[in-house]
Amino acid sequence: EALPYKTRAFYIKATIQSSKLPNLLAQLSSMPWPTKIVRVQRADLFDDNMNPIAGGGGGGG
């Protein structure tokens, strides 16, 4: 199907409080241009006592 506009793909990696994730998704979904959220992945960086979780998504190297 031919679209009347060009499409672009973006990869966004953000560190936010999990309680703010619904607001972020709502803001992304209500952009003035067509937006499609394909995947959301959530990972904890800290345990319940705010200690860093080993291997919590940091890139080394």
Secondary structure as GFF3:
##gff-version 3
##sequence-region A 1 61
A	DSSP	three_ten_helix	18	20	.	.	.	ID=ss1
A	DSSP	alpha_helix	21	29	.	.	.	ID=ss2
###
